[in-house]
Amino acid sequence: MGTVKYLRVENYRSIGTRISIRFPNKMPLVLVGQNNAGKTNVSRALDLVLGESWAGSHEPDDHEFHNRDKQRLPVRIALDVDDVWRDGQPVGQISWQFNGDKAQYEAVLANGVPRYMSNEIREQCVCVYVGADRRLSYQLSYVSRFTFLSKLMRKFHGGLISDEARVKRLQEKFAEVKAIFDEVGAFTDFSSRLKAQLDEFSSAMEYGLDIDFSAYDPSNYFHALKMQPTQGGAVRTFDELGTGQEQLLAFSFVQAYAEAFHGEGGLLLLVEEPEAHLHPLAQQWLATRVRGLSEAGVQVVITTHSPAFVDLLGLDGLVVVSKPEGETRVKQVSAAQLARHCTDLGAANCTTENVLPFYAAAATPEILEGLFARRVILVEGATEAMALPILLSRVGFDPAQSGIAIVAVHGVSNMPKWYRFFTAYGIPTFAIFDSDRTPDADEPEKYADIFSVLGMQAPAAAAARFVVGRRGAMLEPDFEQGMRTLFGPAYGALEKAATDQGLSGRGSKPLVARFVAEHLEIAKDSVPWKALTELGQAAIDAE
């Protein structure tokens, strides 16, 4: 069965200049990034070429042209494929494009010769699209020949009719069932009356209409197959299911279908926002199932805003989607590329072999949230992560509104590694850290790496507040002392007020810092205002 190796898209929806995405082996393709970056449009491109509708008859709507510009042509989607055949010849690519006149949907043989697409080829790369609404009741119906249940029914039917003797036995059994129906007088009376009326109305027409009240369709024996939810052994309706339950049942159905019929590949599963309607533990459980599907041979593509679906050991399948200047771009980094980027930024011991285990061991969901941001500000711990967003918002730099993630990396020694990681994906990153020194102390060796990677020089003596550079800023000597120096007695008074309200004891420092930030008065154009503005602007300007 076929597999997709590469996807290339140009001039389609938010995608202008051609993007290229490689499909990983035995791991999901995970599309991450900020809202409205174009992740869904990548899925739609795949669905257009391999999904329910016949792409050859699809004429793009206005919004399917990039920037609604119908002169920017061609609109093109191409899939490099492997182990797909047409008439005994290998197919190298499946493509759809629109040149302004009509759509061209074709399969390009490995020797470069184009051929018309066929259902034979589509059956070798079955695409199932699960939208954000999940619609389990739709997928478990016969509304379309492309629903899960319709696909399953055809598999069963094909296996059944492969044995003519078995079909004959089944026909005999169905005839016995029909004879039992005929024993019901009301049934036979209604049948005869209805047939008489139909004969009367259709006598002048070339074609008539016959009826069959049998419980089965001899042309498709499994069409009576029905899926229904149950609870405690009792039948329920789909409307009674919670959205999260419906979603998990849909995935269970897909996994059973994939394992039964596509263990050798040939199934492309597109899932939008698998985390929708699920609590965090359910997201983690589902992420494990998704990875299991990929290992079983199913090509899974998901768009997500949840770090639960990001596995850095599967980095080859991670794609960061962004939209600079209104055009969707993608960034996919291999282990070798990440190792090279880290080495270029001073990580001398980084190799292709150790880079993924190194990052996977250090990652947390909070850190990985930086992959969904337009920009990242790295801070040492929870204190800065809780207080800085409030302080910056007070001077006009609202991180949440601007798509900036303030990420706590658990210590200054971890900042260089995550600065290297996020910048490898082209995410602008700024680091804010404490000097942790007394005026007469030497610079600790542990700071050499952070100064090197940020291109900063350690100041000869302690500064009054912030030492701001192009890629980062240092607080003297730490966050609390720096804030006390910057705001004067007002800061200490609010710290005492926080303590008086019960915010004391081990682990309370971040809560105190947040309380103070919420209650500080920051006059416009004051020294604190200017210092925080300088810090915020430096973070915005970081590349």
C-alpha positions in Angstrom: 0.0 0.0 0.0 1.1 3.5 -0.8 2.7 6.1 1.5 3.2 9.9 1.1 6.8 11.1 1.2 6.5 14.9 0.6 3.8 17.5 0.3 4.3 20.6 -1.8 1.8 23.5 -1.9 1.8 26.9 -3.6 -0.8 29.7 -4.1 -3.4 27.9 -2.1 -5.4 29.8 0.5 -2.9 31.3 3.0 0.0 29.5 1.3 1.7 31.7 -1.4 5.3 30.8 -2.1 5.7 27.1 -2.3 6.1 25.2 1.0 7.5 21.7 1.3 6.8 19.2 4.1 8.4 15.8 4.4 6.5 12.9 6.0 8.3 11.1 8.8 8.6 7.3 9.1 6.6 5.6 11.8 5.7 8.8 13.6 3.0 11.4 13.3 3.3 14.6 11.4 2.5 17.3 13.9 1.7 20.9 12.8 2.1 23.5 15.5 2.1 27.2 15.6 0.0 30.2 16.5 -3.6 30.6 15.6 -4.4 31.5 12.0 -1.0 30.6 10.8 -2.3 28.2 8.2 -2.1 24.7 9.8 -5.6 23.8 8.7 -4.9 24.9 5.1 -2.1 22.3 5.0 -4.6 19.6 6.0 -7.2 20.9 3.5 -4.6 20.6 0.7 -4.1 17.0 1.5 -7.8 16.4 1.8 -8.4 18.0 -1.6 -6.0 15.7 -3.4 -6.8 12.4 -1.6 -10.1 13.0 0.3 -13.8 12.3 -0.3 -14.3 14.6 -3.3 -12.9 14.0 -6.8 -10.3 16.7 -7.1 -10.5 16.7 -10.9 -13.9 18.4 -10.8 -12.9 20.9 -8.1 -12.8 24.5 -9.2 -11.3 26.8 -6.5 -13.5 29.3 -4.8 -12.3 32.9 -4.5 -10.8 32.3 -1.0 -8.8 29.3 -2.2 -6.6 31.6 -4.3 -3.8 33.1 -2.2 -4.9 36.5 -1.1 -7.9 36.0 -3.4 -5.6 36.8 -6.3 -6.9 34.8 -9.3 -3.9 35.9 -11.4 -1.4 34.2 -9.1 -1.2 30.9 -10.8 -0.9 28.0 -10.8 -2.6 26.9 -7.6 -0.8 23.6 -7.1 -0.7 20.7 -4.6 1.7 17.8 -5.2 2.3 14.7 -3.2 5.4 12.6 -3.7 4.4 9.0 -3.1 6.0 5.6 -2.7 4.7 2.0 -3.4 1.8 3.3 -5.5 1.1 1.6 -8.9 -0.9 2.2 -12.0 -1.2 -0.6 -14.5 1.9 -2.2 -13.1 4.0 0.9 -13.3 5.2 2.8 -10.2 3.7 6.2 -9.5 6.1 8.9 -8.2 3.7 11.8 -7.7 0.0 12.7 -7.4 -0.8 16.3 -8.2 -3.7 18.7 -8.6 -3.3 22.1 -10.1 -5.5 24.9 -11.4 -4.1 27.2 -14.2 -7.1 29.5 -14.5 -9.1 27.4 -16.9 -9.8 24.0 -15.3 -8.3 21.7 -12.8 -5.7 19.1 -13.7 -5.7 16.0 -11.6 -3.1 13.4 -12.5 -0.6 10.8 -11.4 2.9 11.2 -12.6 4.7 7.9 -13.2 8.2 7.4 -11.7 9.6 7.9 -15.3 8.0 11.4 -15.4 5.1 10.5 -17.7 1.8 12.0 -16.5 -1.4 9.9 -16.5 -5.0 10.6 -15.5 -5.8 9.8 -12.0 -7.9 6.7 -11.3 -9.8 5.2 -8.4 -7.2 2.4 -8.5 -4.6 4.8 -7.3 -6.8 6.5 -4.7 -7.6 3.2 -3.2 -3.9 2.7 -2.5 -3.7 6.0 -0.6 -6.9 6.2 1.4 -7.4 9.6 3.2 -9.7 10.0 6.2 -10.2 13.6 7.4 -11.4 14.1 10.9 -12.4 17.7 11.4 -12.5 19.6 14.6 -16.2 18.8 15.1 -15.5 15.0 14.9 -19.0 14.1 13.7 -18.9 10.5 14.9 -22.6 10.0 14.0 -21.7 11.0 10.4 -18.7 8.8 10.2 -20.7 5.8 11.5 -23.4 6.2 8.8 -23.9 5.5 5.1 -24.4 9.1 4.1 -21.3 8.9 1.9 -19.2 6.1 0.5 -16.2 7.8 2.2 -17.4 7.5 5.8 -15.7 5.1 8.2 -18.7 2.8 8.2 -19.0 2.8 4.4 -15.4 2.0 4.0 -15.6 -0.8 6.6 -18.8 -2.2 5.0 -17.1 -2.4 1.5 -14.1 -4.3 3.1 -16.5 -6.8 4.6 -18.5 -7.2 1.5 -15.5 -7.7 -0.7 -14.3 -10.5 1.6 -17.7 -12.2 1.6 -18.4 -12.3 -2.1 -14.9 -13.7 -2.8 -16.4 -17.1 -2.1 -19.3 -18.0 -4.4 -20.4 -21.0 -2.3 -20.6 -18.8 0.7 -22.8 -16.2 -1.2 -25.1 -19.0 -2.3 -25.6 -20.3 1.2 -26.3 -16.8 2.4 -28.9 -16.2 -0.3 -30.7 -19.4 0.8 -30.8 -18.2 4.4 -32.1 -14.8 3.4 -34.9 -16.5 1.4 -35.8 -18.4 4.6 -35.9 -15.1 6.5 -38.1 -13.5 3.9 -40.6 -16.4 4.1 -40.9 -15.8 7.8 -41.7 -12.2 7.1 -44.5 -13.3 4.7 -46.2 -15.2 7.5 -47.2 -11.9 9.0 -50.6 -11.1 7.5 -50.4 -7.4 7.9 -47.0 -7.3 6.2 -48.2 -9.3 3.1 -51.4 -7.3 2.8 -49.6 -4.0 2.9 -46.9 -5.3 0.5 -49.5 -6.4 -2.1 -51.5 -3.1 -1.8 -48.4 -1.0 -2.1 -47.2 -3.0 -5.1 -50.6 -2.6 -6.8 -50.5 1.2 -6.3 -46.9 1.4 -7.7 -47.8 -0.7 -10.7 -50.7 1.6 -11.5 -48.7 4.7 -11.3 -45.7 3.3 -13.1 -47.5 1.4 -15.9 -47.0 4.2 -18.4 -43.3 4.4 -17.7 -40.4 2.3 -19.1 -39.1 1.5 -15.7 -41.1 0.2 -12.8 -40.4 0.1 -9.1 -40.3 -3.1 -7.0 -40.0 -3.3 -3.3 -38.2 -5.7 -1.0 -38.9 -5.7 2.7 -36.1 -8.1 3.5 -33.7 -7.0 6.2 -30.7 -7.4 4.0 -29.5 -6.1 0.6 -28.3 -9.1 -1.4 -26.1 -6.7 -3.5 -24.4 -5.6 -0.4 -25.0 -7.9 2.5 -23.2 -5.8 5.2 -25.2 -2.7 4.5 -27.4 -3.5 7.5 -24.3 -3.2 9.7 -25.0 -0.6 12.4 -22.9 1.1 15.0 -24.5 2.4 18.1 -23.2 3.7 21.4 -24.1 1.8 24.6 -23.9 2.5 28.3 -24.1 -0.4 30.8 -25.3 -2.7 28.1 -28.2 -0.3 27.1 -28.3 1.3 23.6 -27.9 5.1 23.6 -28.0 7.8 20.9 -25.0 9.8 19.7 -26.7 12.9 21.0 -26.3 11.6 24.5 -22.5 11.4 24.2 -20.3 14.1 25.5 -18.1 15.6 22.8 -14.9 14.3 24.4 -16.4 10.8 24.6 -17.5 11.0 21.0 -14.0 12.0 19.9 -12.3 9.1 21.8 -14.8 6.6 20.3 -14.0 8.0 16.8 -10.3 7.4 17.4 -11.0 3.9 18.7 -12.9 3.1 15.5 -10.2 4.5 13.3 -7.5 2.6 15.1 -9.4 -0.7 14.8 -10.0 0.0 11.1 -6.4 0.8 10.5 -5.0 -2.2 12.3 -7.4 -4.5 10.6 -7.0 -3.3 7.0 -4.0 -0.9 6.8 -1.3 -2.5 8.8 1.0 -2.3 5.8 0.3 1.4 5.1 -2.0 3.0 2.6 -4.1 5.1 5.2 -3.6 8.8 5.7 -5.4 10.1 8.8 -5.8 13.9 9.0 -7.0 15.1 12.5 -7.6 18.7 13.4 -7.1 19.6 17.0 -7.2 16.2 18.6 -7.1 17.9 22.0 -10.5 19.6 21.5 -13.0 18.9 24.3 -10.5 16.6 26.2 -9.0 17.3 29.7 -5.2 17.2 30.0 -4.9 13.6 31.1 -7.1 12.4 28.2 -5.0 14.5 25.8 -1.9 12.6 27.1 -3.6 9.3 26.6 -4.8 10.1 23.1 -1.3 11.4 22.2 0.1 8.0 23.1 -2.6 6.3 20.9 -1.7 8.6 18.0 1.9 7.6 18.2 0.9 4.0 18.4 -1.1 4.3 15.2 1.9 5.8 13.4 4.1 3.0 14.6 1.6 0.5 13.2 2.0 2.0 9.7 -0.8 4.7 9.6 0.4 8.1 8.3 -1.1 10.5 10.9 -1.2 14.2 10.3 -2.5 16.4 13.2 -2.9 20.1 13.7 -2.7 21.0 17.4 -2.3 23.7 20.0 -1.5 21.2 22.8 2.1 20.3 23.8 0.8 16.9 24.8 1.1 15.9 21.1 4.7 17.1 20.8 7.3 14.4 21.2 10.9 15.7 20.7 12.1 12.1 20.1 9.8 12.4 17.0 11.3 15.7 16.0 11.4 14.7 12.3 7.6 15.0 12.3 7.4 18.4 14.0 6.5 21.3 11.7 6.2 24.8 13.0 3.8 26.8 11.0 4.0 30.6 11.0 2.5 33.5 9.0 5.0 36.3 8.6 3.8 39.1 6.4 0.5 37.3 5.8 1.9 34.2 4.1 2.1 30.8 5.6 5.6 29.4 6.0 6.7 26.1 7.5 9.9 25.1 9.4 10.9 21.5 9.7 14.2 20.6 11.4 15.9 17.2 11.4 18.1 16.0 14.2 21.2 16.7 12.1 20.0 20.3 11.4 19.2 20.9 15.0 22.6 19.6 16.1 24.4 21.8 13.6 22.4 24.9 14.7 23.3 24.2 18.4 26.9 23.7 17.5 27.0 27.0 15.6 25.7 28.6 18.8 28.5 27.2 21.0 27.2 23.8 22.0 30.5 22.0 21.3 29.3 18.5 22.5 26.1 18.4 20.6 25.8 15.6 18.0 23.0 14.2 15.8 22.9 11.1 18.0 22.6 12.9 21.4 20.6 16.0 20.5 17.1 14.5 20.6 17.4 12.5 23.9 19.0 15.6 25.4 16.0 17.9 24.5 13.4 15.2 25.2 14.7 14.7 28.7 14.6 18.4 29.5 11.3 19.3 27.9 8.2 20.2 29.9 4.7 21.0 28.6 5.2 24.6 29.7 8.5 24.9 27.8 7.0 23.4 24.7 4.2 25.9 24.7 6.8 28.2 23.1 6.3 26.4 19.9 2.8 27.9 19.6 3.9 31.5 20.0 5.0 34.3 17.7 7.8 35.1 20.1 9.4 33.6 23.2 10.8 35.3 26.3 12.8 32.8 28.3 12.9 33.4 32.1 14.5 31.4 34.9 11.5 30.3 36.9 7.9 30.8 38.0 8.5 34.1 39.7 9.4 35.9 36.5 6.8 33.9 34.5 4.0 35.1 36.8 5.1 38.7 37.3 6.6 39.8 34.1 3.5 39.4 31.9 1.7 41.8 34.3 4.5 44.3 34.5 5.0 44.4 30.7 1.2 44.8 30.2 1.2 47.8 32.5 3.5 49.6 30.1 1.8 48.6 26.9 3.4 45.3 26.0 0.7 42.7 26.6 2.5 39.4 25.9 -0.7 37.3 25.6 -2.3 39.8 23.1 0.9 39.9 21.1 1.3 36.1 21.0 4.4 36.1 23.2 5.1 33.2 25.4 7.0 33.8 28.6 8.6 30.4 29.3 10.2 29.4 32.6 13.2 27.1 31.9 14.1 26.2 35.5 17.4 28.0 35.9 19.9 30.2 34.0 22.0 27.2 32.9 19.0 25.9 30.9 18.5 29.1 28.9 21.2 28.5 26.2 19.8 25.1 25.3 16.2 26.5 24.8 17.4 29.6 23.1 19.1 27.4 20.6 16.0 25.2 20.2 13.5 27.9 19.5 15.7 29.9 17.2 16.4 26.7 15.2 12.7 27.0 14.3 13.0 30.6 13.5 11.0 31.7 16.5 12.3 35.1 17.8 13.6 34.5 21.3 14.7 36.8 24.1 16.2 35.7 27.5 15.9 37.5 30.8 18.1 36.2 33.6 19.5 37.1 37.0 23.2 37.8 37.6 22.9 36.2 41.1 26.1 37.9 42.3 27.2 40.3 45.0 29.1 43.4 44.0 32.5 41.9 44.9 31.9 38.4 43.5 33.5 37.1 40.3 31.3 36.1 37.4 30.4 32.4 37.8 31.6 30.0 35.1 28.0 28.9 34.5 27.2 32.3 32.9 29.8 31.9 30.1 27.4 30.0 27.9 24.5 32.3 28.2 26.6 35.4 27.6 28.1 33.7 24.6 24.9 32.5 23.0 23.2 35.9 23.5 26.2 37.9 22.3 26.4 39.8 25.6 29.3 40.9 27.8 29.1 40.7 31.6 29.2 44.2 33.0 32.2 45.0 35.2 30.1 45.9 38.1 26.5 45.6 39.3 24.1 47.8 37.5 21.1 49.6 39.0 18.4 47.6 37.3 18.5 45.9 33.8 21.4 45.3 31.6 19.6 45.0 28.2 21.2 43.5 25.1 20.0 42.7 21.6 19.0 39.1 22.5 18.6 39.2 26.2 18.7 41.1 29.5 20.3 40.6 32.9 18.7 41.6 36.2 21.1 42.8 38.9 21.5 40.9 41.1 18.2 39.0 40.8 14.5 39.6 40.0 13.4 40.6 43.5 16.4 42.8 44.3 16.2 44.4 40.9 12.5 45.3 41.3 13.2 46.7 44.8 15.9 48.9 43.4 13.7 50.0 40.5 10.5 50.7 42.4 12.0 51.7 45.8 10.1 51.3 49.1 6.7 50.8 47.3 7.8 47.3 46.2 8.9 46.2 49.7 5.6 47.5 51.2 3.6 45.5 48.7 5.7 42.4 49.5 4.8 42.8 53.1 1.1 43.3 52.2 1.2 40.0 50.3 2.7 38.2 53.3 0.0 39.7 55.6 -2.6 38.2 53.3 -1.2 34.7 53.8 1.2 34.5 50.8 4.1 33.1 52.8 6.0 29.9 53.2 7.9 27.7 50.9 7.1 28.1 47.3 5.2 31.4 47.8 7.7 33.7 46.1 6.1 33.6 42.7 2.7 34.3 44.2 4.1 37.3 46.1 5.7 38.6 42.9 2.5 38.3 41.1 0.5 40.1 43.9 3.0 43.0 43.8 2.9 43.3 40.1 -0.9 43.5 40.1 -0.9 46.3 42.7 2.1 48.4 41.8 1.5 52.0 40.6 3.6 52.7 37.5 3.5 56.3 36.5 3.9 57.0 32.8 7.4 58.2 31.9 8.7 57.4 35.4 12.0 55.5 35.8 10.3 52.1 36.2 8.1 52.9 33.2 11.1 53.7 31.0 13.0 50.6 32.3 10.2 48.2 31.6 9.5 49.8 28.2 13.1 49.4 27.3 12.9 45.7 28.3 9.6 45.1 26.4 10.8 46.8 23.3 14.1 44.8 23.3 12.0 41.6 23.6 9.8 42.7 20.6 12.8 43.6 18.5 14.7 40.3 19.2 15.3 38.2 16.1 
